[in-house]
Amino acid sequence: MSRQRREVIPKCSVHINQELLFCETCDTVFCTLCTGGSHNDGTNSCEHTIIPFSIAIKRMSEILLYKANECISKLTQAQEGVARELQRLDAARDTCLDKVNLTFQKIQAMVDKRKQEMVDAVQAAAAEKRKVLEEQHSLIESEKNKVEQECQGLQYQVEVRNITQRIESLSEKLDTASTLGEPRENAFLTCDFNHNDSIQNIEKSMVELGKVRTSTTFPSLCTAKLTGNTIAGIESTVSLSTVDYHGEPRRNGGDPVTAEVLPVTTNATQDEAPVILPVRISDSDDGIYKIHFRAPKAGRYGITVSVFDRLIKDMPLYFDVTEHNNPVQVYGTRGSGKDEFMQPVGVAIDDTDQLVYVLDTGNSRIKVLTPELEFVKHIMNEGLNGRSCTGIAVSNNGIVIVNWRTKAITEMDTSGETLRTFTYNAFQEPIDVAVDKNYGHILVADNGMSCVYVFDSEGKILFQVGKKGTFKLISSVTVGPTGEIIVADTRIRVFSGKGDFIEVMNDEIRGKGRYGGVVVDTENRILASRSEQKARNYLHILSRIDPKINNVIDSNESKLKRPSGIAVTSDNHVIVVDLGNNCIKKYRYW
């Protein structure tokens, strides 16, 4: 058709000089002289699109050729794709066969090694027995030769005395011969393979050895979606759902999933090579895969996900990363009755059950919450009286609090019963308390004495960290995972478990504000609440291991007001007391 020329003008078979026309509206070929109605020269013909039939044939031929070429191109691409998959299949088959051969070669090598060990053991046991028997055999032969020598020339002996001596000698040899008559070693030697169930275990293991696994996942129908908000510095997750060719969800995992996360470059930075973010893929073994990544800064990003090196549906997936980290939960707003706080100042979390203990100073009580910030109960104790408790910590036996007005440290169980209480004559203004659970030490920060006192579990003074002038209005003290003592005032300073100075964290922001609370998680990340000028309040995340970690939680849509006590959960959430708003707020921080 592409070679055919459309220069011939089709004519009416009745009216030879009349060119045929084509109505695109009615999809009809006609001759104006043969056809009446709307296709004649009347007034209604203007409602239809009429073109010469020769042009229509040429136009339709071009459309047909275009569609045919497009179909052939698509089918060629499909054919090439299937051919590539066939090549991958052959390569996968060869890889599997190589792995099978290598595995069974290793097994054969182990069998051959054990076989040789058994052969060597048989040979060694037989050689040991043979050595004993051959030595006895040689000894018998030697004694036999001696007897034969004794008997030589005996027939010519006429001396009775000599004969008597020979008889006595032979009698001794006869006694010796009787002891040599029994073999000193036996010929028993056998191999026992039924002394345990090794043969049955090997047979069972051989049946269970190896597994040929395939997959019916159809990548182009699989979908991925972003779960939750994407915040700079916080791990984000994309969930991949796999389906088969018929669109039915897959119920098992094991597919080779790959992903790339890239920042979307702008015109200003398009010449810079984009940096591929590290990803971590977890297989739920139910057809769902989680792709975890951490965007270092705010901006627009894109992720491409592939299964079997083939892109899934609607790739790439674009999303925006924000620098603002807002609370996932807020508890204790005004007017909430029993949930309402009055001057909450401290918070502590029990590592065992993750229960949250909030020091509700204005109400002289401790509020107990679940990890999801649901109310459990209130704890009352005489050490909480006076609306003057400022520090709380979880100990190995219960809860420890400090009351700055009475200068007393009280340890109670979770029902509120006092276990012990003590004070120290040097106390002037004890404002915070921490517990080193490894040794049971109780640390008390005293603003009046500008130091941290360290007591044993019974309240006996051990040593102190710092002296007058060392600190400037201590706000919080905590203990690191390896016993370090961390003290916060305008700065965060780290001391060893014996009180020796180690370092100052992020010293460049000194003098611009004051920390309210400080805590260390199990990965040695230090989290602190901070208040600065112009009502700028935020949570600060630092790391002693990786100096690059220097993140800020700004709580953009729920501004903090005088943030104070702080505690971390086991699932990378931080709970901070928002004293100015009489509530607590929970954030993801990693």
SVG drawing of the C-alpha trace seen along z (x, -y; Angstrom):
<svg xmlns="http://www.w3.org/2000/svg" viewBox="-34 -38 111 130">
<polyline fill="none" stroke="black" stroke-width="0.4" points="0.0,0.0 2.9,-2.3 4.2,-1.8 0.8,-2.2 0.1,-5.6 -3.3,-7.2 -3.3,-9.3 -6.2,-7.5 -9.5,-9.3 -12.3,-6.8 -15.4,-7.4 -19.0,-6.4 -19.7,-3.2 -22.9,-4.8 -21.8,-8.3 -18.3,-7.8 -17.3,-11.4 -18.6,-11.8 -16.0,-11.5 -17.1,-9.6 -17.3,-11.4 -17.0,-10.3 -19.2,-11.4 -17.1,-11.3 -20.2,-11.9 -22.1,-8.9 -19.0,-6.9 -20.6,-6.5 -19.2,-6.6 -21.7,-8.1 -22.2,-9.8 -24.0,-13.1 -26.0,-12.2 -27.0,-8.7 -27.8,-9.7 -30.5,-12.1 -31.4,-13.3 -28.7,-14.8 -25.9,-13.8 -27.1,-15.7 -26.6,-19.3 -29.5,-20.4 -29.4,-22.5 -28.9,-19.6 -25.5,-18.6 -23.9,-21.4 -24.6,-19.3 -22.2,-16.5 -18.4,-16.5 -17.9,-15.6 -14.5,-15.0 -13.4,-13.4 -13.2,-9.6 -9.6,-9.6 -8.5,-11.8 -10.4,-9.6 -8.7,-6.5 -5.3,-8.1 -6.0,-9.4 -7.3,-6.1 -4.4,-4.3 -2.0,-6.6 -3.9,-6.0 -3.9,-2.3 -0.2,-2.3 0.5,-4.4 -1.6,-2.1 0.0,1.0 3.5,-0.4 2.6,-1.4 1.2,2.1 4.3,3.7 6.6,1.4 4.6,2.3 4.7,6.0 8.4,5.8 9.0,4.2 6.9,6.8 8.8,9.5 12.1,8.1 10.9,7.8 9.8,11.5 13.1,12.4 15.0,10.6 12.9,12.4 13.7,15.7 17.4,14.8 17.0,13.9 15.2,17.3 18.1,19.1 20.6,17.2 18.5,17.9 18.3,21.6 22.1,21.8 22.7,19.9 20.3,22.3 22.0,25.4 25.4,24.0 24.2,23.5 22.7,27.0 26.0,28.5 28.1,26.5 25.9,27.4 26.0,31.1 29.7,30.9 30.1,29.5 27.8,32.3 29.8,34.9 33.0,33.4 31.6,33.7 30.5,37.3 33.9,38.2 35.6,36.6 33.5,38.5 34.1,41.7 37.8,41.2 37.6,40.5 35.8,43.9 38.3,45.7 41.2,44.2 39.5,45.2 39.1,48.8 42.6,49.0 44.0,47.5 41.9,49.8 43.0,52.9 46.6,51.7 46.5,51.4 45.1,54.9 47.6,56.3 50.5,54.8 49.6,56.6 49.0,59.9 52.1,59.7 54.2,59.0 52.7,62.0 53.2,64.1 56.9,63.1 57.3,63.9 55.8,67.4 58.1,68.0 61.1,67.0 60.1,69.3 59.5,72.1 63.1,71.7 64.5,71.8 62.7,75.0 64.0,76.6 67.5,75.5 67.1,77.1 66.1,80.4 69.0,80.5 71.5,83.3 69.3,84.5 69.4,88.1 73.2,88.2 73.0,87.0 74.0,89.7 74.5,87.4 71.5,87.8 72.2,84.5 72.2,82.6 69.0,84.3 67.4,83.3 68.4,79.7 67.0,79.7 63.7,81.1 63.5,78.3 64.2,75.7 61.6,77.1 59.1,77.2 59.6,73.4 59.1,72.9 56.0,75.0 54.6,72.6 55.5,69.7 53.9,71.4 50.6,71.7 50.5,68.0 51.2,67.4 48.5,69.8 45.7,67.2 45.8,64.3 46.4,61.0 44.1,59.2 41.0,60.2 40.0,59.9 36.7,58.2 36.3,55.1 33.0,53.7 31.5,50.5 28.2,49.5 25.9,47.1 22.8,47.8 24.1,46.5 22.0,43.3 19.5,41.8 22.1,40.2 21.1,42.2 17.4,41.2 18.4,37.5 20.5,37.5 17.7,39.0 15.2,36.5 17.7,33.6 18.3,34.8 14.6,34.8 14.3,31.2 17.5,30.0 17.0,27.2 13.8,25.7 13.0,24.5 11.0,21.3 9.2,19.4 6.9,16.4 3.8,15.3 4.2,11.6 3.4,9.4 5.4,6.2 3.4,3.9 0.3,4.4 2.0,4.0 1.6,0.7 3.5,-1.3 2.3,-4.1 3.9,-6.3 2.9,-5.6 2.6,-8.7 4.4,-12.0 7.9,-12.3 10.1,-14.5 13.7,-15.4 16.0,-13.3 13.2,-10.8 12.9,-7.4 10.1,-7.2 8.4,-4.1 7.0,-3.2 4.7,-0.1 4.8,2.2 1.9,4.5 2.5,7.3 -0.2,9.0 -0.2,11.7 -1.1,11.5 -4.8,11.7 -4.5,8.9 -4.9,11.2 -2.8,10.2 0.3,12.4 0.3,14.1 4.1,14.9 7.3,13.0 10.8,13.7 10.7,11.5 13.9,9.6 12.8,6.0 15.0,3.0 14.4,-0.7 16.1,-4.0 15.3,-7.2 16.6,-10.4 16.0,-14.1 14.3,-15.9 16.8,-18.4 15.8,-22.0 17.1,-24.2 19.6,-25.8 21.1,-22.4 20.4,-20.3 24.1,-20.1 24.9,-18.5 24.8,-14.7 21.8,-13.5 22.8,-11.5 21.0,-8.1 19.7,-7.7 20.4,-4.4 17.3,-2.2 16.5,0.8 13.9,3.3 12.0,5.5 10.0,8.5 6.8,9.2 6.5,12.6 2.9,11.9 3.2,10.2 3.9,6.8 7.3,5.2 8.5,2.1 11.0,-0.2 12.7,-2.4 14.8,-5.5 15.8,-8.7 15.7,-12.0 18.5,-14.3 16.8,-17.5 13.5,-19.0 12.6,-19.1 11.0,-17.0 12.0,-13.4 11.1,-10.5 11.3,-6.8 11.4,-4.0 10.6,-0.5 11.3,2.6 10.5,6.3 12.6,8.7 14.3,5.6 11.0,4.5 9.3,1.3 6.0,1.5 2.9,-0.5 3.0,-4.3 6.7,-4.8 8.4,-7.0 6.4,-8.0 7.0,-11.7 6.6,-13.1 7.6,-16.2 9.7,-16.0 9.1,-18.6 11.4,-20.0 8.6,-20.4 8.0,-17.7 4.7,-17.9 3.5,-15.8 1.8,-12.5 -0.2,-12.7 -1.0,-15.4 -2.4,-14.6 -3.7,-16.8 -5.2,-19.9 -7.1,-22.4 -10.6,-21.5 -10.1,-17.8 -11.1,-17.0 -9.0,-14.2 -6.7,-14.4 -5.8,-18.0 -2.4,-18.8 -1.3,-21.7 2.3,-22.5 3.7,-19.2 7.5,-19.4 8.9,-15.9 8.3,-12.6 9.9,-9.1 9.3,-5.8 9.6,-2.3 11.8,-0.3 10.0,2.9 6.3,2.1 6.9,-1.3 4.4,-3.0 4.7,-6.7 5.0,-8.5 4.3,-12.3 5.1,-14.4 2.0,-16.6 3.5,-19.0 0.6,-21.4 -1.8,-18.5 0.8,-16.9 0.5,-13.5 2.0,-11.3 -0.1,-10.5 0.4,-7.1 -0.3,-6.6 0.1,-3.8 2.7,-4.2 -0.3,-5.4 -0.9,-8.1 -4.1,-6.6 -4.9,-7.2 -4.1,-4.4 -4.2,-5.8 -2.9,-8.4 -0.1,-7.8 -0.3,-9.7 2.5,-9.9 3.4,-12.2 6.7,-13.0 4.6,-14.6 2.9,-17.1 3.6,-20.8 3.4,-21.2 7.2,-21.3 8.5,-18.1 10.6,-18.9 12.3,-15.7 11.3,-12.1 13.1,-8.9 12.3,-5.1 14.4,-2.9 14.9,0.8 12.3,0.9 9.8,-1.8 9.9,-5.6 12.2,-8.1 11.2,-11.8 12.9,-14.9 11.1,-17.6 13.1,-20.9 11.1,-22.5 11.6,-19.6 15.0,-18.7 13.9,-15.0 14.5,-12.2 11.6,-9.6 11.6,-6.2 8.1,-4.6 6.6,-1.5 4.1,-1.9 1.2,-1.8 2.6,-4.9 3.9,-3.1 7.1,-4.7 10.1,-2.3 12.7,-4.8 13.4,-8.5 16.5,-10.4 18.1,-13.9 21.6,-15.3 22.7,-18.2 24.5,-19.9 21.3,-20.2 20.3,-23.7 18.1,-23.5 17.8,-19.9 15.8,-20.2 16.3,-16.9 17.0,-13.3 18.2,-10.4 19.0,-6.7 21.8,-4.5 20.1,-1.2 23.3,0.8 24.5,-0.1 21.3,-1.5 23.0,-4.9 20.7,-7.9 21.9,-11.2 20.6,-14.5 21.2,-17.8 21.5,-20.7 21.3,-24.2 22.2,-25.9 25.4,-24.0 26.0,-23.9 26.8,-20.2 25.4,-16.7 25.5,-14.5 25.7,-10.7 24.3,-8.4 24.1,-4.6 20.7,-2.9 20.4,-3.4 21.1,-7.2 24.7,-7.1 26.8,-9.8 29.4,-8.5 30.8,-11.5 29.8,-14.7 30.2,-16.1 31.1,-19.7 31.3,-22.5 30.3,-26.1 30.6,-27.8 30.8,-24.6 27.2,-24.8 24.9,-27.7 21.4,-26.9 21.2,-23.1 17.9,-22.1 18.3,-18.3 20.6,-15.3 20.4,-11.8 22.5,-8.7 23.8,-7.3 23.6,-3.6 27.1,-2.9 26.9,-4.9 27.9,-8.4 26.5,-11.3 24.9,-14.0 24.1,-17.4 22.2,-20.2 22.1,-23.9 22.8,-26.3 25.0,-23.5 25.0,-19.7 28.1,-18.3 29.1,-14.7 31.0,-13.1 32.2,-9.5 30.4,-7.3 33.1,-8.4 32.5,-12.1 35.5,-12.8 34.7,-15.4 34.6,-14.0 33.1,-16.6 30.6,-19.4 27.9,-18.6 27.2,-21.2 29.1,-24.0 28.6,-26.5 25.0,-27.3 26.1,-28.2 24.5,-31.4 21.6,-31.5 19.1,-29.7 18.7,-27.1 17.9,-23.4 14.9,-22.1 15.3,-18.4 17.8,-15.8 17.7,-12.1 19.9,-9.5 18.4,-6.6 20.0,-3.2 21.9,-4.3 23.7,-7.0 21.6,-9.7 21.1,-12.7 17.7,-14.4 17.1,-17.7 14.3,-20.2 15.5,-23.8 14.0,-27.3 15.6,-30.3 14.9,-33.9 11.9,-35.1 9.8,-32.2 11.8,-29.7 11.3,-26.3 12.3,-23.0 13.7,-19.5 17.4,-19.0 18.8,-15.6 22.5,-15.0 24.8,-11.9 28.1,-11.2 28.8,-8.5 27.8,-10.3 28.5,-14.1 26.4,-14.5 23.3,-13.9 22.1,-17.3 18.4,-17.4 15.7,-19.7 12.0,-19.0 10.3,-22.3 6.6,-21.3 5.6,-23.8 1.8,-23.4 1.7,-22.8 4.3,-25.2 6.1,-24.2 5.9,-26.6 8.5,-26.2 9.4,-22.5 10.9,-20.8 11.1,-17.1 11.7,-14.6 11.8,-10.8 12.2,-8.3 10.3,-5.1 11.7,-1.9 10.2,-2.6 12.0,-5.9 9.4,-8.2 10.1,-11.0 7.6,-12.4 8.2,-16.0 6.4,-18.0 5.0,-21.2 4.9,-23.2 3.6,-26.4 0.6,-24.5 0.0,-22.1 0.3,-19.0 2.6,-16.4 3.5,-15.8 4.7,-12.7 7.0,-12.9 8.8,-10.5 12.5,-11.5 14.3,-8.8"/>
</svg>
